């Protein structure tokens, strides 16, 4: 029996760490998932246990290489953004991987923006709202000022996806999908690092940029042919790759989870001050193009509201999954604007979604503005929610609204980004399954 040709993907989220294998038709043929306890940094703030993650990746790779059912042709990586691994002269980790949710010192932040043109100007040039440590460049600025001995020992700062790649290649690279995502590092006007990066002595500590679709040939023991190893992608940009390949007619993708992120690969207009204040930002695709995006904390709001109405109507927390779209309730909401005294769980739940959709439309319109788009795709949790999908279709009567089904989007995107280096087959046409919703 011949071994199946596959690509191995490490997909590292903040919660789930995955090893996946995809065959040449991009079917997932193997999956392993781990979760690790966070550890505390020197200030007692929880963050990634980078050494445990490294050991798991190297050990699980060695183990899967023994599986005779698969012949691994390539490896790539998808990882969460806004996180740096800091290495010394010997490429050893010198600090914890700091959590991007860690509060940023207000005085230090004020000094930074006073020195570099103010919040508004820097946010506009770097297409990054002011987000503290979530602007990953600020993490390096903080270390320089608060931990100068560590900064002196720092030779190379790698964003997490490129560190994952380094573990297998021992080569140091930066990648535009990580640099370009709300880091404060990249000047979108000049298409190079912002001047502050050089002035603070940080540019010398960043690895050279390598194209996201390139690979490094690496020899491994007992493997007859070198494996093609990618340099890793930021997970939000990786998740868009299957859509970029599958659809040429302009669209907006609303990727839903805890955050609802509206992404428009066809809108490359410069962010305005007003858009930045409304949580707009730009990602950069794996091909190097800016992607206008807006964010809404919709999944979090949904979670809080369903707890309230479950308690109110004495139903289990997931009862909302049984609710179907009711056109009569919808019309009452449109006419009145609200159902202040909902008599049933169904009415209350329609009210919850009605409120979320109003905010979602405001958020999505930020990336639809000045863009000729007539298709909206929704993936993630809300794509399986008929009430949300019908409400969204009603809110956009002149556009086609689809629920998109695509499992493991970021892993699949990381595999597809280096397709030409490992896969002898054409990319399948039907990777994304669509279901259109109407009102």
PEHU-V620725 format. One record per backbone hydrogen bond with DSSP energy under -1.0 kcal/mol. NH is the residue of the N-H (numbers start at 1). CO is the residue of the C=O. E is the energy in kcal/mol with one decimal. If there is no record, write none. Layout:
BEGIN
NH,CO,E  NH,CO,E
END
This chain:
BEGIN
4,69,-2.7  6,71,-2.2  7,22,-2.1  8,74,-2.7  9,20,-3.0  10,76,-2.0  11,18,-2.2  12,78,-3.2  13,16,-2.6  17,34,-2.9  18,11,-2.3  19,32,-2.6  20,9,-2.6  21,30,-2.1  22,7,-2.0  23,27,-2.3  26,23,-2.0  29,21,-2.7  30,21,-1.1  32,19,-2.3  34,17,-2.8  39,47,-2.4  41,45,-2.3  44,41,-2.1  47,39,-2.5  50,48,-1.4  53,49,-2.3  54,50,-2.4  55,51,-2.5  56,52,-2.4  57,53,-2.4  58,54,-2.4  59,55,-2.5  60,56,-2.8  61,57,-2.0  62,58,-2.0  63,59,-2.0  64,60,-2.5  65,61,-1.8  66,63,-1.3  67,64,-1.4  70,67,-1.4  71,4,-3.0  73,6,-3.0  75,228,-2.5  76,8,-2.1  78,10,-2.6  79,233,-2.0  80,12,-1.6  85,158,-3.2  87,156,-2.7  88,92,-1.9  91,88,-2.2  94,86,-2.4  98,96,-1.0  102,99,-2.0  109,105,-2.2  110,106,-2.4  111,107,-2.0  112,108,-2.2  113,109,-2.2  114,110,-2.1  115,111,-2.0  116,112,-1.3  118,113,-2.9  122,118,-2.2  123,119,-2.7  124,120,-1.9  125,121,-2.3  126,122,-2.1  128,123,-1.8  134,131,-1.8  135,132,-1.9  136,134,-1.2  137,183,-1.9  138,135,-2.3  139,136,-1.1  141,137,-1.7  142,138,-2.6  143,139,-2.2  144,140,-2.2  145,141,-1.7  146,142,-3.3  147,143,-2.1  151,147,-2.3  152,148,-2.1  153,149,-1.7  154,150,-1.2  155,87,-3.0  156,87,-1.8  157,205,-3.1  158,85,-2.6  160,83,-2.1  163,159,-1.9  164,160,-2.3  165,161,-1.5  166,162,-2.3  167,163,-1.7  168,165,-1.8  169,165,-1.9  170,166,-2.9  174,208,-2.7  179,175,-2.4  180,176,-2.5  187,192,-3.0  188,125,-2.9  191,187,-1.9  192,187,-1.0  194,185,-3.0  197,194,-1.6  199,195,-2.2  200,196,-2.0  201,198,-1.9  202,197,-2.0  203,197,-1.7  205,202,-1.8  206,203,-1.6  210,174,-2.5  214,211,-1.7  216,229,-2.2  218,227,-2.6  223,220,-1.8  227,218,-2.8  228,73,-1.8  229,216,-2.6  230,75,-3.1  233,77,-2.3  235,79,-2.5  238,234,-2.4  239,235,-2.3  241,238,-1.2  244,240,-2.3  245,241,-2.2  246,242,-1.7  247,243,-2.2  252,375,-1.9  253,263,-2.6  254,377,-3.5  255,261,-3.0  256,379,-2.5  260,296,-3.5  261,255,-2.9  262,294,-2.4  263,253,-3.2  264,292,-2.6  267,264,-1.5  276,272,-2.3  277,273,-2.0  279,276,-1.5  280,275,-2.1  281,293,-2.6  282,127,-1.7  283,291,-2.6  285,289,-3.2  288,285,-2.1  291,283,-2.8  292,264,-1.1  292,267,-1.2  293,281,-2.9  294,262,-1.7  295,279,-1.1  296,260,-1.3  298,296,-1.6  300,258,-1.6  301,297,-1.9  302,298,-2.7  303,299,-2.1  304,300,-2.0  305,301,-2.5  306,302,-2.4  307,303,-1.1  308,304,-1.3  309,305,-2.3  310,306,-1.9  311,307,-1.7  312,308,-2.3  313,309,-2.3  315,310,-2.8  319,316,-1.9  321,318,-1.7  322,319,-2.3  323,320,-1.5  330,326,-2.3  331,327,-2.5  332,328,-2.1  333,329,-2.2  334,330,-2.4  335,331,-2.3  336,332,-2.5  337,333,-3.0  348,344,-2.2  349,345,-2.9  350,346,-2.3  351,347,-1.9  352,348,-2.0  353,349,-2.4  354,350,-2.6  355,351,-2.3  356,352,-2.1  357,353,-3.0  358,354,-1.7  359,355,-1.3  360,356,-2.7  361,357,-2.9  362,358,-1.6  363,359,-2.4  364,360,-3.2  365,361,-2.5  367,364,-1.3  368,364,-1.4  369,365,-1.7  371,368,-1.8  373,371,-1.5  376,400,-2.8  377,252,-2.9  378,402,-2.0  379,254,-2.2  383,380,-1.3  384,381,-1.4  385,382,-1.7  389,385,-2.5  390,386,-2.4  391,387,-2.2  392,388,-2.5  393,389,-2.4  394,390,-2.3  395,391,-1.8  396,392,-1.2  399,396,-1.8  400,374,-3.0  402,376,-3.0  403,435,-3.0  404,378,-3.3  405,433,-3.1  412,408,-2.9  413,409,-2.6  414,410,-1.9  415,411,-1.8  416,412,-2.6  417,413,-2.0  419,416,-1.8  421,418,-1.8  422,419,-1.4  423,419,-2.6  433,405,-2.1  435,403,-2.0  437,401,-2.9
END
